[in-house]
């Protein structure tokens, strides 16, 4: 596996992690209600859920590309279309009403479930990895890329929990959420159009 090929994957995963959405709302709520420890546990849980999805996406894409050459092109086109759809949803704005309800779960469980039960995460990963995963990736290489995705995602949310606990930074994140969402939407739209062209 070419290490240079990992750079765009890492950049896109970082942009995906920092974009606001239901996961950030859950993390912030856990941090505010339960403090630093509960926020960090939520971030770790989210990272593990994200990592499982990443491995499923990478393994599935590699197998599909190895089995049929025509399927690889179709998968890339579908990936580009998914990125455009996600960009459109970001331009329209988030509806976080469903994330505000209290589920009775705490920390790790909430972080894991918000990642694992969110089909948008799988769609995002399929769209991204379909451009970079090669059919000759070994199982070890697939696991390495999935671990990188897990560490970026979990690391970001743990960092957010550590940074916002007990500070006014929480208000600034909420105030600029729409700007970050629009920026991410523009980037995803650009990548989607580039893939399709």
C-alpha positions as CSV (number, residue, x, y, z in Angstrom):
1,X,0.0,0.0,0.0
2,X,1.4,3.4,-1.1
3,X,1.6,5.7,1.9
4,X,1.1,8.7,-0.3
5,X,-2.3,7.3,-1.3
6,X,-3.3,7.5,2.4
7,X,-3.0,11.3,2.4
8,X,-6.3,12.2,0.7
9,X,-8.1,9.5,2.7
10,X,-6.7,11.0,6.0
11,X,-7.7,14.6,4.9
12,X,-11.2,13.6,3.9
13,X,-11.7,11.6,7.1
14,X,-10.5,14.6,9.2
15,X,-12.9,16.9,7.4
16,X,-15.7,14.4,7.9
17,X,-15.0,14.1,11.6
18,X,-15.0,17.8,12.2
19,X,-18.2,18.5,10.4
20,X,-21.1,19.1,12.8
21,X,-24.0,16.7,13.0
22,X,-25.9,14.4,15.4
23,X,-22.6,12.8,16.6
24,X,-21.3,16.2,17.8
25,X,-24.6,17.0,19.5
26,X,-24.5,13.7,21.4
27,X,-20.8,14.2,22.4
28,X,-21.5,17.8,23.6
29,X,-24.5,16.7,25.6
30,X,-22.6,13.9,27.2
31,X,-19.7,16.2,28.1
32,X,-22.0,18.9,29.5
33,X,-24.1,16.5,31.5
34,X,-21.5,14.0,32.6
35,X,-18.2,15.9,32.5
36,X,-14.9,15.1,30.9
37,X,-14.9,11.4,31.7
38,X,-18.3,10.7,30.1
39,X,-17.4,12.9,27.1
40,X,-14.2,11.0,26.5
41,X,-16.0,7.7,26.8
42,X,-18.6,8.9,24.3
43,X,-15.8,9.8,21.8
44,X,-14.1,6.4,22.2
45,X,-17.4,4.6,21.6
46,X,-18.1,6.7,18.5
47,X,-14.6,5.9,17.2
48,X,-15.1,2.2,17.6
49,X,-18.5,2.3,15.9
50,X,-17.0,4.3,13.1
51,X,-14.0,1.9,12.8
52,X,-16.4,-1.1,12.4
53,X,-18.2,0.7,9.6
54,X,-14.9,1.6,8.0
55,X,-13.7,-2.0,7.9
56,X,-17.0,-3.2,6.5
57,X,-16.8,-0.6,3.7
58,X,-13.2,-1.2,2.9
59,X,-13.5,-5.0,2.8
60,X,-16.6,-4.9,0.7
61,X,-15.2,-2.4,-1.8
62,X,-11.9,-4.4,-2.2
63,X,-13.8,-7.7,-2.7
64,X,-16.2,-6.1,-5.3
65,X,-13.3,-4.5,-7.2
66,X,-11.4,-7.8,-7.2
67,X,-14.4,-9.8,-8.5
68,X,-15.4,-7.6,-11.5
69,X,-13.8,-4.7,-13.3
70,X,-17.1,-3.2,-14.4
71,X,-18.3,-3.1,-10.8
72,X,-15.4,-0.9,-9.8
73,X,-16.4,1.8,-12.2
74,X,-20.0,1.6,-11.2
75,X,-19.0,1.7,-7.5
76,X,-17.0,4.9,-8.1
77,X,-19.9,6.6,-9.9
78,X,-22.2,5.6,-7.1
79,X,-19.7,7.0,-4.6
80,X,-19.6,10.3,-6.5
81,X,-23.4,10.5,-6.5
82,X,-23.5,9.8,-2.7
83,X,-21.0,12.6,-2.1
84,X,-23.2,15.0,-4.0
85,X,-26.3,13.8,-2.1
86,X,-24.5,14.3,1.2
87,X,-23.4,17.8,0.1
88,X,-27.0,18.7,-0.8
89,X,-28.1,17.6,2.7
90,X,-25.5,19.7,4.3
91,X,-26.5,22.8,2.2
92,X,-30.1,22.2,3.4
93,X,-29.0,22.1,7.0
94,X,-29.1,19.6,9.8
95,X,-32.2,18.6,11.7
96,X,-31.0,17.5,15.1
97,X,-34.3,17.2,16.9
98,X,-34.0,13.5,17.1
99,X,-30.6,13.7,18.8
100,X,-31.9,15.9,21.6
101,X,-34.0,13.2,23.2
102,X,-32.6,11.4,26.2
103,X,-32.1,7.7,25.6
104,X,-31.1,6.7,29.1
105,X,-27.7,5.4,27.8
106,X,-24.5,7.1,28.8
107,X,-21.0,7.8,27.5
108,X,-19.6,4.9,25.6
109,X,-22.9,3.4,24.6
110,X,-24.4,6.6,23.3
111,X,-21.2,7.3,21.3
112,X,-21.1,3.8,19.8
113,X,-24.8,3.7,18.9
114,X,-24.9,7.1,17.3
115,X,-22.1,6.0,15.0
116,X,-23.1,2.4,14.4
117,X,-26.8,3.2,13.8
118,X,-26.2,6.1,11.4
119,X,-26.4,4.8,7.8
120,X,-25.0,8.2,6.6
121,X,-21.7,7.2,8.0
122,X,-21.6,4.0,6.0
123,X,-22.7,5.9,2.9
124,X,-19.9,8.5,3.5
125,X,-17.3,5.8,3.9
126,X,-18.4,3.9,0.8
127,X,-18.3,7.1,-1.2
128,X,-14.8,8.0,0.0
129,X,-13.2,4.6,0.1
130,X,-14.5,3.6,-3.3
131,X,-12.0,6.0,-4.8
132,X,-9.0,4.9,-3.0
133,X,-9.3,1.2,-2.0
134,X,-7.6,-1.2,-4.4
135,X,-8.6,-4.8,-5.1
136,X,-5.1,-6.0,-4.2
137,X,-5.3,-4.6,-0.6
138,X,-4.4,-7.4,1.8
139,X,-6.6,-8.0,4.9
140,X,-3.9,-6.4,7.0
141,X,-3.9,-3.3,4.8
142,X,-7.7,-3.1,5.0
143,X,-7.5,-3.4,8.8
144,X,-4.8,-0.6,8.9
145,X,-6.9,1.8,6.9
146,X,-10.0,1.0,9.1
147,X,-7.8,1.6,12.2
148,X,-6.6,4.9,10.8
149,X,-10.3,5.9,10.3
150,X,-11.2,4.8,13.8
151,X,-8.3,6.8,15.4
152,X,-9.1,9.9,13.4
153,X,-12.8,9.8,14.3
154,X,-12.4,8.8,17.9
155,X,-9.4,11.0,18.4
156,X,-11.3,14.1,17.2
157,X,-14.3,13.5,19.5
158,X,-12.1,12.8,22.5
159,X,-10.2,16.0,21.7
160,X,-13.5,17.9,21.5
161,X,-14.6,16.5,24.8
162,X,-11.3,17.4,26.5
163,X,-11.3,20.9,25.0
164,X,-14.9,22.0,25.6
165,X,-15.4,20.6,29.1
166,X,-15.6,23.6,31.4
167,X,-14.9,26.2,28.8
168,X,-16.9,28.8,26.8
169,X,-15.6,27.1,23.6
170,X,-18.8,25.1,23.6
171,X,-20.8,28.2,22.6
172,X,-18.4,29.0,19.8
173,X,-18.7,25.6,18.3
174,X,-22.5,25.8,18.3
175,X,-22.4,29.3,16.8
176,X,-20.2,28.3,13.9
177,X,-21.8,24.9,13.2
178,X,-23.6,26.1,10.1
179,X,-20.4,27.6,8.6
180,X,-18.5,24.4,9.1
181,X,-21.4,22.4,7.6
182,X,-21.5,24.6,4.5
183,X,-17.8,24.4,4.0
184,X,-17.9,20.6,4.2
185,X,-20.8,20.6,1.8
186,X,-18.8,22.6,-0.8
187,X,-15.8,20.2,-0.4
188,X,-18.0,17.1,-0.8
189,X,-19.8,18.6,-3.8
190,X,-16.4,19.4,-5.4
191,X,-15.0,15.9,-4.8
192,X,-18.3,14.3,-6.1
193,X,-18.2,16.3,-9.3
194,X,-14.5,15.6,-9.8
195,X,-15.2,11.8,-9.4
196,X,-18.1,11.9,-11.9
197,X,-16.2,13.9,-14.5
